[in-house]
Amino acid sequence: MTVSTRRRWRGAATGFAFNRVASEDMLASIAYTLRTYEEPSRGRKMQLCAMRRESSWATSARRYVALYEELVGRTASRRLADRDGTNEP
């Protein structure tokens, strides 16, 4: 998740978002954004929380590699089982 708002009440939010595509949710997020803008210390706290999060591609890349290896492994195992006649439907 790029933006975290669920922990905003504990001071760990990293941005502004809303879950449902609904005008009520968007307006609530806008209202929260305005309250944050009016209170610079709150905005700075949010900024620092976002800066502490790991946001490089390293984590995503590791996950993609693990998924790729898992999928390739499954495919290779299936091919071997089919070739050996050990693959049961």
C-alpha distance (Angstrom), angle and dihedral (degrees) to the residues before:
residue distance angle dihedral
M1 . . .
T2 3.77 . .
V3 3.81 97.8 .
S4 3.77 124.1 35.5
T5 3.79 118.0 -159.3
R6 3.80 101.6 150.8
R7 3.79 93.3 85.3
R8 3.77 95.0 45.3
W9 3.77 93.0 115.0
R10 3.80 89.7 58.3
G11 3.79 91.3 47.9
A12 3.80 97.3 -107.0
A13 3.82 100.7 110.7
T14 3.79 117.8 129.2
G15 3.80 100.5 -168.4
F16 3.78 147.7 -29.3
A17 3.79 126.0 -66.0
F18 3.77 142.3 138.2
N19 3.79 129.2 -142.2
R20 3.79 105.5 -145.4
V21 3.76 124.3 51.6
A22 3.78 91.6 -122.7
S23 3.77 131.8 123.8
E24 3.83 91.7 -125.4
D25 3.80 91.9 57.1
M26 3.79 92.7 45.5
L27 3.81 91.7 49.8
A28 3.81 91.3 48.7
S29 3.80 89.6 52.2
I30 3.80 91.4 48.3
A31 3.81 90.5 49.9
Y32 3.81 90.3 50.9
T33 3.80 89.7 48.4
L34 3.81 91.1 53.0
R35 3.82 92.0 48.0
T36 3.79 89.1 51.1
Y37 3.80 91.6 48.7
E38 3.82 90.2 51.7
E39 3.80 90.3 53.1
P40 3.84 107.1 52.6
S41 3.82 93.7 -172.8
R42 3.81 89.8 59.7
G43 3.79 91.1 50.4
R44 3.80 91.5 47.6
K45 3.81 90.7 50.5
M46 3.81 89.5 52.1
Q47 3.80 90.4 48.5
L48 3.82 91.9 51.7
C49 3.84 91.3 48.4
A50 3.80 89.6 52.8
M51 3.79 91.9 48.0
R52 3.83 91.4 53.3
R53 3.81 92.7 55.3
E54 3.77 118.0 97.0
S55 3.78 103.7 -112.3
S56 3.78 104.7 164.1
W57 3.78 123.8 113.2
A58 3.82 90.4 -112.9
T59 3.82 95.1 91.7
S60 3.80 93.8 43.4
A61 3.79 91.0 46.0
R62 3.82 91.7 52.6
R63 3.81 90.2 50.7
Y64 3.81 92.3 49.0
V65 3.81 91.3 49.1
A66 3.82 91.6 49.2
L67 3.81 91.2 48.9
Y68 3.81 91.6 47.2
E69 3.79 91.9 49.6
E70 3.80 90.9 47.7
L71 3.81 92.1 50.5
V72 3.79 94.1 44.1
G73 3.80 89.7 47.9
R74 3.80 91.6 52.1
T75 3.78 91.6 48.0
A76 3.80 92.5 47.7
S77 3.82 91.6 47.8
R78 3.80 90.3 50.0
R79 3.80 92.1 50.2
L80 3.80 91.5 50.2
A81 3.81 91.7 47.9
D82 3.81 91.0 49.0
R83 3.79 91.3 48.2
D84 3.80 92.9 48.2
G85 3.80 93.5 43.5
T86 3.81 91.9 -121.0
N87 3.78 96.0 115.2
E88 3.78 109.9 109.1
P89 3.80 120.7 -160.8
